[in-house]
Amino acid sequence: MGIPEIVAGAVLILCSLVIVLVVLAQDSKDDGLTSAIGGGYNSSFYENNMARTKDAKLSRFTRFSAVLIFVITLALNVLANFNK
């Protein structure tokens, strides 16, 4: 195993950890049973838009991380097969 494979593997592990943390940081879209019974909570227009902006950024970062993991995995496979 060469240096490029080790570096790519380390980056792959780092990206995997980042995507797990970003997904955990996102707000849940499901309000649950308490919202159905109690009618949910009322919040201001500003709070709703601020949450959407945060969620939108986290969603974009999640997609970016997933694509990066896909590309690194493909590159590692090509690199491993090239060295055989």
PDB file with one MODEL, atoms N, CA, C and O in Angstrom:
MODEL        1
ATOM      1  N   MET A   1       0.858  -1.170   0.000  1.00  0.00           N
ATOM      2  CA  MET A   1       0.000   0.000   0.000  1.00  0.00           C
ATOM      3  C   MET A   1       0.902   1.231   0.000  1.00  0.00           C
ATOM      4  O   MET A   1       1.759   1.394   0.869  1.00  0.00           O
ATOM      5  N   GLY A   2       0.692   2.086  -0.987  1.00  0.00           N
ATOM      6  CA  GLY A   2       1.529   3.261  -1.131  1.00  0.00           C
ATOM      7  C   GLY A   2       1.007   4.456  -0.353  1.00  0.00           C
ATOM      8  O   GLY A   2      -0.057   4.412   0.264  1.00  0.00           O
ATOM      9  N   ILE A   3       1.786   5.517  -0.402  1.00  0.00           N
ATOM     10  CA  ILE A   3       1.440   6.758   0.291  1.00  0.00           C
ATOM     11  C   ILE A   3       0.120   7.348  -0.221  1.00  0.00           C
ATOM     12  O   ILE A   3      -0.700   7.767   0.595  1.00  0.00           O
ATOM     13  N   PRO A   4      -0.121   7.398  -1.551  1.00  0.00           N
ATOM     14  CA  PRO A   4      -1.401   7.964  -2.011  1.00  0.00           C
ATOM     15  C   PRO A   4      -2.621   7.195  -1.507  1.00  0.00           C
ATOM     16  O   PRO A   4      -3.657   7.790  -1.208  1.00  0.00           O
ATOM     17  N   GLU A   5      -2.496   5.878  -1.415  1.00  0.00           N
ATOM     18  CA  GLU A   5      -3.623   5.082  -0.910  1.00  0.00           C
ATOM     19  C   GLU A   5      -3.875   5.350   0.567  1.00  0.00           C
ATOM     20  O   GLU A   5      -5.025   5.393   1.004  1.00  0.00           O
ATOM     21  N   ILE A   6      -2.813   5.528   1.333  1.00  0.00           N
ATOM     22  CA  ILE A   6      -2.957   5.813   2.759  1.00  0.00           C
ATOM     23  C   ILE A   6      -3.590   7.180   2.968  1.00  0.00           C
ATOM     24  O   ILE A   6      -4.473   7.339   3.811  1.00  0.00           O
ATOM     25  N   VAL A   7      -3.143   8.158   2.206  1.00  0.00           N
ATOM     26  CA  VAL A   7      -3.698   9.519   2.322  1.00  0.00           C
ATOM     27  C   VAL A   7      -5.166   9.527   1.903  1.00  0.00           C
ATOM     28  O   VAL A   7      -6.000  10.129   2.579  1.00  0.00           O
ATOM     29  N   ALA A   8      -5.484   8.868   0.799  1.00  0.00           N
ATOM     30  CA  ALA A   8      -6.871   8.821   0.337  1.00  0.00           C
ATOM     31  C   ALA A   8      -7.752   8.076   1.333  1.00  0.00           C
ATOM     32  O   ALA A   8      -8.904   8.456   1.540  1.00  0.00           O
ATOM     33  N   GLY A   9      -7.233   7.031   1.948  1.00  0.00           N
ATOM     34  CA  GLY A   9      -7.987   6.305   2.961  1.00  0.00           C
ATOM     35  C   GLY A   9      -8.256   7.172   4.184  1.00  0.00           C
ATOM     36  O   GLY A   9      -9.352   7.137   4.744  1.00  0.00           O
ATOM     37  N   ALA A  10      -7.264   7.944   4.595  1.00  0.00           N
ATOM     38  CA  ALA A  10      -7.446   8.851   5.737  1.00  0.00           C
ATOM     39  C   ALA A  10      -8.472   9.931   5.418  1.00  0.00           C
ATOM     40  O   ALA A  10      -9.295  10.278   6.266  1.00  0.00           O
ATOM     41  N   VAL A  11      -8.425  10.465   4.198  1.00  0.00           N
ATOM     42  CA  VAL A  11      -9.408  11.476   3.787  1.00  0.00           C
ATOM     43  C   VAL A  11     -10.794  10.864   3.724  1.00  0.00           C
ATOM     44  O   VAL A  11     -11.774  11.518   4.079  1.00  0.00           O
ATOM     45  N   LEU A  12     -10.892   9.626   3.279  1.00  0.00           N
ATOM     46  CA  LEU A  12     -12.178   8.925   3.216  1.00  0.00           C
ATOM     47  C   LEU A  12     -12.767   8.738   4.611  1.00  0.00           C
ATOM     48  O   LEU A  12     -13.965   8.942   4.811  1.00  0.00           O
ATOM     49  N   ILE A  13     -11.945   8.355   5.563  1.00  0.00           N
ATOM     50  CA  ILE A  13     -12.417   8.204   6.939  1.00  0.00           C
ATOM     51  C   ILE A  13     -12.848   9.549   7.507  1.00  0.00           C
ATOM     52  O   ILE A  13     -13.873   9.632   8.183  1.00  0.00           O
ATOM     53  N   LEU A  14     -12.082  10.604   7.244  1.00  0.00           N
ATOM     54  CA  LEU A  14     -12.430  11.943   7.719  1.00  0.00           C
ATOM     55  C   LEU A  14     -13.751  12.416   7.112  1.00  0.00           C
ATOM     56  O   LEU A  14     -14.590  12.971   7.821  1.00  0.00           O
ATOM     57  N   CYS A  15     -13.941  12.203   5.820  1.00  0.00           N
ATOM     58  CA  CYS A  15     -15.195  12.589   5.166  1.00  0.00           C
ATOM     59  C   CYS A  15     -16.369  11.788   5.714  1.00  0.00           C
ATOM     60  O   CYS A  15     -17.470  12.321   5.852  1.00  0.00           O
ATOM     61  N   SER A  16     -16.150  10.541   6.021  1.00  0.00           N
ATOM     62  CA  SER A  16     -17.216   9.714   6.595  1.00  0.00           C
ATOM     63  C   SER A  16     -17.639  10.241   7.958  1.00  0.00           C
ATOM     64  O   SER A  16     -18.831  10.309   8.259  1.00  0.00           O
ATOM     65  N   LEU A  17     -16.674  10.610   8.774  1.00  0.00           N
ATOM     66  CA  LEU A  17     -16.996  11.182  10.084  1.00  0.00           C
ATOM     67  C   LEU A  17     -17.719  12.518   9.949  1.00  0.00           C
ATOM     68  O   LEU A  17     -18.651  12.807  10.698  1.00  0.00           O
ATOM     69  N   VAL A  18     -17.287  13.319   9.000  1.00  0.00           N
ATOM     70  CA  VAL A  18     -17.929  14.625   8.775  1.00  0.00           C
ATOM     71  C   VAL A  18     -19.376  14.444   8.346  1.00  0.00           C
ATOM     72  O   VAL A  18     -20.257  15.151   8.837  1.00  0.00           O
ATOM     73  N   ILE A  19     -19.635  13.511   7.441  1.00  0.00           N
ATOM     74  CA  ILE A  19     -21.008  13.328   6.969  1.00  0.00           C
ATOM     75  C   ILE A  19     -21.902  12.806   8.090  1.00  0.00           C
ATOM     76  O   ILE A  19     -23.077  13.167   8.156  1.00  0.00           O
ATOM     77  N   VAL A  20     -21.370  11.970   8.964  1.00  0.00           N
ATOM     78  CA  VAL A  20     -22.165  11.494  10.098  1.00  0.00           C
ATOM     79  C   VAL A  20     -22.508  12.654  11.019  1.00  0.00           C
ATOM     80  O   VAL A  20     -23.652  12.780  11.457  1.00  0.00           O
ATOM     81  N   LEU A  21     -21.534  13.500  11.316  1.00  0.00           N
ATOM     82  CA  LEU A  21     -21.780  14.644  12.202  1.00  0.00           C
ATOM     83  C   LEU A  21     -22.744  15.652  11.582  1.00  0.00           C
ATOM     84  O   LEU A  21     -23.585  16.215  12.284  1.00  0.00           O
ATOM     85  N   VAL A  22     -22.632  15.885  10.281  1.00  0.00           N
ATOM     86  CA  VAL A  22     -23.523  16.839   9.615  1.00  0.00           C
ATOM     87  C   VAL A  22     -24.955  16.320   9.599  1.00  0.00           C
ATOM     88  O   VAL A  22     -25.896  17.086   9.807  1.00  0.00           O
ATOM     89  N   VAL A  23     -25.122  15.033   9.354  1.00  0.00           N
ATOM     90  CA  VAL A  23     -26.472  14.460   9.350  1.00  0.00           C
ATOM     91  C   VAL A  23     -27.074  14.524  10.755  1.00  0.00           C
ATOM     92  O   VAL A  23     -28.263  14.804  10.911  1.00  0.00           O
ATOM     93  N   LEU A  24     -26.266  14.269  11.761  1.00  0.00           N
ATOM     94  CA  LEU A  24     -26.774  14.354  13.127  1.00  0.00           C
ATOM     95  C   LEU A  24     -27.108  15.787  13.531  1.00  0.00           C
ATOM     96  O   LEU A  24     -27.968  16.000  14.385  1.00  0.00           O
ATOM     97  N   ALA A  25     -26.444  16.767  12.934  1.00  0.00           N
ATOM     98  CA  ALA A  25     -26.696  18.174  13.266  1.00  0.00           C
ATOM     99  C   ALA A  25     -27.967  18.709  12.627  1.00  0.00           C
ATOM    100  O   ALA A  25     -28.485  19.741  13.055  1.00  0.00           O
ATOM    101  N   GLN A  26     -28.477  18.026  11.614  1.00  0.00           N
ATOM    102  CA  GLN A  26     -29.677  18.505  10.936  1.00  0.00           C
ATOM    103  C   GLN A  26     -30.902  18.301  11.814  1.00  0.00           C
ATOM    104  O   GLN A  26     -30.984  17.352  12.593  1.00  0.00           O
ATOM    105  N   ASP A  27     -31.860  19.226  11.666  1.00  0.00           N
ATOM    106  CA  ASP A  27     -33.111  19.114  12.394  1.00  0.00           C
ATOM    107  C   ASP A  27     -33.971  18.016  11.797  1.00  0.00           C
ATOM    108  O   ASP A  27     -33.926  17.752  10.596  1.00  0.00           O
ATOM    109  N   SER A  28     -34.747  17.387  12.649  1.00  0.00           N
ATOM    110  CA  SER A  28     -35.645  16.343  12.200  1.00  0.00           C
ATOM    111  C   SER A  28     -36.821  16.966  11.457  1.00  0.00           C
ATOM    112  O   SER A  28     -37.361  17.983  11.891  1.00  0.00           O
ATOM    113  N   LYS A  29     -37.214  16.370  10.357  1.00  0.00           N
ATOM    114  CA  LYS A  29     -38.353  16.883   9.589  1.00  0.00           C
ATOM    115  C   LYS A  29     -39.676  16.405  10.165  1.00  0.00           C
ATOM    116  O   LYS A  29     -40.725  16.979   9.872  1.00  0.00           O
ATOM    117  N   ASP A  30     -39.634  15.361  10.981  1.00  0.00           N
ATOM    118  CA  ASP A  30     -40.834  14.784  11.561  1.00  0.00           C
ATOM    119  C   ASP A  30     -41.144  15.461  12.884  1.00  0.00           C
ATOM    120  O   ASP A  30     -40.291  15.502  13.770  1.00  0.00           O
ATOM    121  N   ASP A  31     -42.360  15.997  13.034  1.00  0.00           N
ATOM    122  CA  ASP A  31     -42.746  16.666  14.272  1.00  0.00           C
ATOM    123  C   ASP A  31     -43.215  15.683  15.327  1.00  0.00           C
ATOM    124  O   ASP A  31     -43.200  16.011  16.513  1.00  0.00           O
ATOM    125  N   GLY A  32     -43.622  14.511  14.939  1.00  0.00           N
ATOM    126  CA  GLY A  32     -44.015  13.486  15.887  1.00  0.00           C
ATOM    127  C   GLY A  32     -45.459  13.590  16.318  1.00  0.00           C
ATOM    128  O   GLY A  32     -46.220  14.410  15.803  1.00  0.00           O
ATOM    129  N   LEU A  33     -45.827  12.757  17.261  1.00  0.00           N
ATOM    130  CA  LEU A  33     -47.205  12.654  17.732  1.00  0.00           C
ATOM    131  C   LEU A  33     -47.617  13.859  18.560  1.00  0.00           C
ATOM    132  O   LEU A  33     -48.783  14.251  18.526  1.00  0.00           O
ATOM    133  N   THR A  34     -46.699  14.451  19.297  1.00  0.00           N
ATOM    134  CA  THR A  34     -47.058  15.598  20.135  1.00  0.00           C
ATOM    135  C   THR A  34     -47.505  16.779  19.284  1.00  0.00           C
ATOM    136  O   THR A  34     -48.378  17.541  19.698  1.00  0.00           O
ATOM    137  N   SER A  35     -46.929  16.936  18.122  1.00  0.00           N
ATOM    138  CA  SER A  35     -47.327  18.021  17.230  1.00  0.00           C
ATOM    139  C   SER A  35     -48.721  17.770  16.664  1.00  0.00           C
ATOM    140  O   SER A  35     -49.503  18.705  16.490  1.00  0.00           O
ATOM    141  N   ALA A  36     -49.027  16.517  16.380  1.00  0.00           N
ATOM    142  CA  ALA A  36     -50.346  16.192  15.831  1.00  0.00           C
ATOM    143  C   ALA A  36     -51.439  16.430  16.868  1.00  0.00           C
ATOM    144  O   ALA A  36     -52.530  16.891  16.531  1.00  0.00           O
ATOM    145  N   ILE A  37     -51.150  16.119  18.116  1.00  0.00           N
ATOM    146  CA  ILE A  37     -52.153  16.292  19.168  1.00  0.00           C
ATOM    147  C   ILE A  37     -52.223  17.748  19.618  1.00  0.00           C
ATOM    148  O   ILE A  37     -53.311  18.312  19.742  1.00  0.00           O
ATOM    149  N   GLY A  38     -51.067  18.354  19.862  1.00  0.00           N
ATOM    150  CA  GLY A  38     -51.029  19.707  20.406  1.00  0.00           C
ATOM    151  C   GLY A  38     -51.061  20.795  19.355  1.00  0.00           C
ATOM    152  O   GLY A  38     -51.204  21.968  19.700  1.00  0.00           O
ATOM    153  N   GLY A  39     -50.935  20.456  18.110  1.00  0.00           N
ATOM    154  CA  GLY A  39     -50.960  21.458  17.052  1.00  0.00           C
ATOM    155  C   GLY A  39     -49.616  22.078  16.754  1.00  0.00           C
ATOM    156  O   GLY A  39     -49.536  23.024  15.972  1.00  0.00           O
ATOM    157  N   GLY A  40     -48.561  21.571  17.356  1.00  0.00           N
ATOM    158  CA  GLY A  40     -47.223  22.097  17.081  1.00  0.00           C
ATOM    159  C   GLY A  40     -46.952  23.353  17.879  1.00  0.00           C
ATOM    160  O   GLY A  40     -47.664  23.650  18.838  1.00  0.00           O
ATOM    161  N   TYR A  41     -45.950  24.077  17.500  1.00  0.00           N
ATOM    162  CA  TYR A  41     -45.605  25.304  18.194  1.00  0.00           C
ATOM    163  C   TYR A  41     -45.634  26.450  17.195  1.00  0.00           C
ATOM    164  O   TYR A  41     -45.459  26.256  15.992  1.00  0.00           O
ATOM    165  N   ASN A  42     -45.854  27.620  17.708  1.00  0.00           N
ATOM    166  CA  ASN A  42     -45.876  28.809  16.856  1.00  0.00           C
ATOM    167  C   ASN A  42     -44.541  29.511  16.975  1.00  0.00           C
ATOM    168  O   ASN A  42     -44.021  29.698  18.075  1.00  0.00           O
ATOM    169  N   SER A  43     -43.998  29.893  15.858  1.00  0.00           N
ATOM    170  CA  SER A  43     -42.752  30.644  15.857  1.00  0.00           C
ATOM    171  C   SER A  43     -42.870  31.761  14.839  1.00  0.00           C
ATOM    172  O   SER A  43     -43.774  31.768  14.003  1.00  0.00           O
ATOM    173  N   SER A  44     -41.958  32.688  14.920  1.00  0.00           N
ATOM    174  CA  SER A  44     -42.022  33.854  14.050  1.00  0.00           C
ATOM    175  C   SER A  44     -41.521  33.513  12.647  1.00  0.00           C
ATOM    176  O   SER A  44     -40.894  32.476  12.428  1.00  0.00           O
ATOM    177  N   PHE A  45     -41.809  34.398  11.716  1.00  0.00           N
ATOM    178  CA  PHE A  45     -41.371  34.240  10.336  1.00  0.00           C
ATOM    179  C   PHE A  45     -39.847  34.243  10.264  1.00  0.00           C
ATOM    180  O   PHE A  45     -39.261  33.490   9.485  1.00  0.00           O
ATOM    181  N   TYR A  46     -39.209  35.074  11.063  1.00  0.00           N
ATOM    182  CA  TYR A  46     -37.748  35.169  11.060  1.00  0.00           C
ATOM    183  C   TYR A  46     -37.119  33.862  11.524  1.00  0.00           C
ATOM    184  O   TYR A  46     -36.146  33.395  10.932  1.00  0.00           O
ATOM    185  N   GLU A  47     -37.670  33.269  12.579  1.00  0.00           N
ATOM    186  CA  GLU A  47     -37.126  32.005  13.075  1.00  0.00           C
ATOM    187  C   GLU A  47     -37.289  30.883  12.052  1.00  0.00           C
ATOM    188  O   GLU A  47     -36.396  30.050  11.898  1.00  0.00           O
ATOM    189  N   ASN A  48     -38.416  30.857  11.358  1.00  0.00           N
ATOM    190  CA  ASN A  48     -38.622  29.831  10.330  1.00  0.00           C
ATOM    191  C   ASN A  48     -37.624  29.963   9.202  1.00  0.00           C
ATOM    192  O   ASN A  48     -37.065  28.959   8.758  1.00  0.00           O
ATOM    193  N   ASN A  49     -37.383  31.172   8.726  1.00  0.00           N
ATOM    194  CA  ASN A  49     -36.448  31.368   7.624  1.00  0.00           C
ATOM    195  C   ASN A  49     -35.012  31.112   8.050  1.00  0.00           C
ATOM    196  O   ASN A  49     -34.212  30.615   7.257  1.00  0.00           O
ATOM    197  N   MET A  50     -34.675  31.443   9.283  1.00  0.00           N
ATOM    198  CA  MET A  50     -33.331  31.196   9.760  1.00  0.00           C
ATOM    199  C   MET A  50     -33.069  29.687   9.848  1.00  0.00           C
ATOM    200  O   MET A  50     -31.981  29.225   9.506  1.00  0.00           O
ATOM    201  N   ALA A  51     -34.062  28.925  10.303  1.00  0.00           N
ATOM    202  CA  ALA A  51     -33.904  27.471  10.385  1.00  0.00           C
ATOM    203  C   ALA A  51     -33.788  26.865   8.987  1.00  0.00           C
ATOM    204  O   ALA A  51     -33.016  25.928   8.783  1.00  0.00           O
ATOM    205  N   ARG A  52     -34.525  27.374   8.053  1.00  0.00           N
ATOM    206  CA  ARG A  52     -34.439  26.846   6.682  1.00  0.00           C
ATOM    207  C   ARG A  52     -33.067  27.121   6.087  1.00  0.00           C
ATOM    208  O   ARG A  52     -32.513  26.281   5.377  1.00  0.00           O
ATOM    209  N   THR A  53     -32.527  28.277   6.373  1.00  0.00           N
ATOM    210  CA  THR A  53     -31.216  28.601   5.843  1.00  0.00           C
ATOM    211  C   THR A  53     -30.165  27.669   6.430  1.00  0.00           C
ATOM    212  O   THR A  53     -29.303  27.171   5.706  1.00  0.00           O
ATOM    213  N   LYS A  54     -30.230  27.431   7.723  1.00  0.00           N
ATOM    214  CA  LYS A  54     -29.292  26.508   8.362  1.00  0.00           C
ATOM    215  C   LYS A  54     -29.463  25.102   7.796  1.00  0.00           C
ATOM    216  O   LYS A  54     -28.481  24.430   7.480  1.00  0.00           O
ATOM    217  N   ASP A  55     -30.707  24.664   7.671  1.00  0.00           N
ATOM    218  CA  ASP A  55     -30.963  23.334   7.125  1.00  0.00           C
ATOM    219  C   ASP A  55     -30.518  23.232   5.670  1.00  0.00           C
ATOM    220  O   ASP A  55     -30.012  22.196   5.239  1.00  0.00           O
ATOM    221  N   ALA A  56     -30.708  24.306   4.922  1.00  0.00           N
ATOM    222  CA  ALA A  56     -30.292  24.287   3.520  1.00  0.00           C
ATOM    223  C   ALA A  56     -28.775  24.156   3.414  1.00  0.00           C
ATOM    224  O   ALA A  56     -28.275  23.409   2.572  1.00  0.00           O
ATOM    225  N   LYS A  57     -28.044  24.873   4.257  1.00  0.00           N
ATOM    226  CA  LYS A  57     -26.582  24.777   4.231  1.00  0.00           C
ATOM    227  C   LYS A  57     -26.122  23.381   4.644  1.00  0.00           C
ATOM    228  O   LYS A  57     -25.215  22.815   4.034  1.00  0.00           O
ATOM    229  N   LEU A  58     -26.746  22.834   5.673  1.00  0.00           N
ATOM    230  CA  LEU A  58     -26.371  21.491   6.114  1.00  0.00           C
ATOM    231  C   LEU A  58     -26.704  20.447   5.049  1.00  0.00           C
ATOM    232  O   LEU A  58     -25.957  19.488   4.859  1.00  0.00           O
ATOM    233  N   SER A  59     -27.822  20.636   4.362  1.00  0.00           N
ATOM    234  CA  SER A  59     -28.204  19.707   3.307  1.00  0.00           C
ATOM    235  C   SER A  59     -27.212  19.752   2.145  1.00  0.00           C
ATOM    236  O   SER A  59     -26.827  18.712   1.612  1.00  0.00           O
ATOM    237  N   ARG A  60     -26.804  20.949   1.756  1.00  0.00           N
ATOM    238  CA  ARG A  60     -25.817  21.084   0.685  1.00  0.00           C
ATOM    239  C   ARG A  60     -24.487  20.470   1.093  1.00  0.00           C
ATOM    240  O   ARG A  60     -23.835  19.805   0.288  1.00  0.00           O
ATOM    241  N   PHE A  61     -24.081  20.691   2.344  1.00  0.00           N
ATOM    242  CA  PHE A  61     -22.831  20.130   2.818  1.00  0.00           C
ATOM    243  C   PHE A  61     -22.892  18.610   2.874  1.00  0.00           C
ATOM    244  O   PHE A  61     -21.896  17.933   2.615  1.00  0.00           O
ATOM    245  N   THR A  62     -24.066  18.074   3.215  1.00  0.00           N
ATOM    246  CA  THR A  62     -24.251  16.626   3.224  1.00  0.00           C
ATOM    247  C   THR A  62     -24.098  16.060   1.819  1.00  0.00           C
ATOM    248  O   THR A  62     -23.413  15.056   1.621  1.00  0.00           O
ATOM    249  N   ARG A  63     -24.736  16.704   0.842  1.00  0.00           N
ATOM    250  CA  ARG A  63     -24.611  16.243  -0.545  1.00  0.00           C
ATOM    251  C   ARG A  63     -23.168  16.322  -1.028  1.00  0.00           C
ATOM    252  O   ARG A  63     -22.677  15.402  -1.681  1.00  0.00           O
ATOM    253  N   PHE A  64     -22.492  17.420  -0.706  1.00  0.00           N
ATOM    254  CA  PHE A  64     -21.091  17.592  -1.104  1.00  0.00           C
ATOM    255  C   PHE A  64     -20.221  16.499  -0.492  1.00  0.00           C
ATOM    256  O   PHE A  64     -19.369  15.929  -1.173  1.00  0.00           O
ATOM    257  N   SER A  65     -20.432  16.206   0.788  1.00  0.00           N
ATOM    258  CA  SER A  65     -19.655  15.167   1.464  1.00  0.00           C
ATOM    259  C   SER A  65     -19.921  13.794   0.857  1.00  0.00           C
ATOM    260  O   SER A  65     -18.999  12.993   0.705  1.00  0.00           O
ATOM    261  N   ALA A  66     -21.170  13.519   0.511  1.00  0.00           N
ATOM    262  CA  ALA A  66     -21.514  12.231  -0.084  1.00  0.00           C
ATOM    263  C   ALA A  66     -20.852  12.071  -1.454  1.00  0.00           C
ATOM    264  O   ALA A  66     -20.341  10.997  -1.772  1.00  0.00           O
ATOM    265  N   VAL A  67     -20.857  13.114  -2.251  1.00  0.00           N
ATOM    266  CA  VAL A  67     -20.204  13.058  -3.566  1.00  0.00           C
ATOM    267  C   VAL A  67     -18.698  12.888  -3.391  1.00  0.00           C
ATOM    268  O   VAL A  67     -18.064  12.144  -4.139  1.00  0.00           O
ATOM    269  N   LEU A  68     -18.127  13.572  -2.410  1.00  0.00           N
ATOM    270  CA  LEU A  68     -16.694  13.453  -2.156  1.00  0.00           C
ATOM    271  C   LEU A  68     -16.331  12.035  -1.730  1.00  0.00           C
ATOM    272  O   LEU A  68     -15.310  11.503  -2.167  1.00  0.00           O
ATOM    273  N   ILE A  69     -17.143  11.422  -0.894  1.00  0.00           N
ATOM    274  CA  ILE A  69     -16.906  10.039  -0.482  1.00  0.00           C
ATOM    275  C   ILE A  69     -16.982   9.108  -1.698  1.00  0.00           C
ATOM    276  O   ILE A  69     -16.159   8.205  -1.845  1.00  0.00           O
ATOM    277  N   PHE A  70     -17.967   9.332  -2.561  1.00  0.00           N
ATOM    278  CA  PHE A  70     -18.123   8.515  -3.759  1.00  0.00           C
ATOM    279  C   PHE A  70     -16.894   8.637  -4.659  1.00  0.00           C
ATOM    280  O   PHE A  70     -16.381   7.628  -5.142  1.00  0.00           O
ATOM    281  N   VAL A  71     -16.423   9.847  -4.885  1.00  0.00           N
ATOM    282  CA  VAL A  71     -15.276  10.071  -5.775  1.00  0.00           C
ATOM    283  C   VAL A  71     -14.006   9.473  -5.179  1.00  0.00           C
ATOM    284  O   VAL A  71     -13.219   8.851  -5.892  1.00  0.00           O
ATOM    285  N   ILE A  72     -13.802   9.658  -3.878  1.00  0.00           N
ATOM    286  CA  ILE A  72     -12.600   9.109  -3.250  1.00  0.00           C
ATOM    287  C   ILE A  72     -12.622   7.585  -3.278  1.00  0.00           C
ATOM    288  O   ILE A  72     -11.590   6.952  -3.505  1.00  0.00           O
ATOM    289  N   THR A  73     -13.791   6.995  -3.050  1.00  0.00           N
ATOM    290  CA  THR A  73     -13.899   5.537  -3.095  1.00  0.00           C
ATOM    291  C   THR A  73     -13.584   5.002  -4.493  1.00  0.00           C
ATOM    292  O   THR A  73     -12.867   4.012  -4.638  1.00  0.00           O
ATOM    293  N   LEU A  74     -14.123   5.660  -5.511  1.00  0.00           N
ATOM    294  CA  LEU A  74     -13.804   5.247  -6.886  1.00  0.00           C
ATOM    295  C   LEU A  74     -12.317   5.403  -7.180  1.00  0.00           C
ATOM    296  O   LEU A  74     -11.709   4.533  -7.803  1.00  0.00           O
ATOM    297  N   ALA A  75     -11.734   6.509  -6.734  1.00  0.00           N
ATOM    298  CA  ALA A  75     -10.307   6.738  -6.969  1.00  0.00           C
ATOM    299  C   ALA A  75      -9.460   5.689  -6.257  1.00  0.00           C
ATOM    300  O   ALA A  75      -8.463   5.224  -6.810  1.00  0.00           O
ATOM    301  N   LEU A  76      -9.838   5.317  -5.054  1.00  0.00           N
ATOM    302  CA  LEU A  76      -9.094   4.280  -4.334  1.00  0.00           C
ATOM    303  C   LEU A  76      -9.182   2.940  -5.050  1.00  0.00           C
ATOM    304  O   LEU A  76      -8.190   2.216  -5.136  1.00  0.00           O
ATOM    305  N   ASN A  77     -10.360   2.607  -5.563  1.00  0.00           N
ATOM    306  CA  ASN A  77     -10.514   1.347  -6.289  1.00  0.00           C
ATOM    307  C   ASN A  77      -9.695   1.338  -7.573  1.00  0.00           C
ATOM    308  O   ASN A  77      -9.049   0.340  -7.892  1.00  0.00           O
ATOM    309  N   VAL A  78      -9.720   2.427  -8.300  1.00  0.00           N
ATOM    310  CA  VAL A  78      -8.934   2.520  -9.530  1.00  0.00           C
ATOM    311  C   VAL A  78      -7.451   2.449  -9.211  1.00  0.00           C
ATOM    312  O   VAL A  78      -6.691   1.773  -9.904  1.00  0.00           O
ATOM    313  N   LEU A  79      -7.040   3.151  -8.155  1.00  0.00           N
ATOM    314  CA  LEU A  79      -5.637   3.150  -7.758  1.00  0.00           C
ATOM    315  C   LEU A  79      -5.184   1.753  -7.309  1.00  0.00           C
ATOM    316  O   LEU A  79      -4.072   1.327  -7.621  1.00  0.00           O
ATOM    317  N   ALA A  80      -6.042   1.055  -6.585  1.00  0.00           N
ATOM    318  CA  ALA A  80      -5.713  -0.307  -6.124  1.00  0.00           C
ATOM    319  C   ALA A  80      -5.593  -1.271  -7.303  1.00  0.00           C
ATOM    320  O   ALA A  80      -4.694  -2.111  -7.333  1.00  0.00           O
ATOM    321  N   ASN A  81      -6.499  -1.148  -8.270  1.00  0.00           N
ATOM    322  CA  ASN A  81      -6.446  -2.030  -9.444  1.00  0.00           C
ATOM    323  C   ASN A  81      -5.300  -1.672 -10.378  1.00  0.00           C
ATOM    324  O   ASN A  81      -4.779  -2.536 -11.083  1.00  0.00           O
ATOM    325  N   PHE A  82      -4.907  -0.413 -10.388  1.00  0.00           N
ATOM    326  CA  PHE A  82      -3.807   0.033 -11.237  1.00  0.00           C
ATOM    327  C   PHE A  82      -2.471  -0.506 -10.721  1.00  0.00           C
ATOM    328  O   PHE A  82      -1.569  -0.804 -11.504  1.00  0.00           O
ATOM    329  N   ASN A  83      -2.355  -0.628  -9.411  1.00  0.00           N
ATOM    330  CA  ASN A  83      -1.095  -1.080  -8.825  1.00  0.00           C
ATOM    331  C   ASN A  83      -0.911  -2.596  -8.865  1.00  0.00           C
ATOM    332  O   ASN A  83       0.167  -3.084  -8.527  1.00  0.00           O
ATOM    333  N   LYS A  84      -1.922  -3.346  -9.264  1.00  0.00           N
ATOM    334  CA  LYS A  84      -1.804  -4.818  -9.303  1.00  0.00           C
ATOM    335  C   LYS A  84      -0.942  -5.278 -10.442  1.00  0.00           C
ATOM    336  O   LYS A  84      -0.741  -6.480 -10.618  1.00  0.00           O
TER     337      LYS A  84
ENDMDL
END
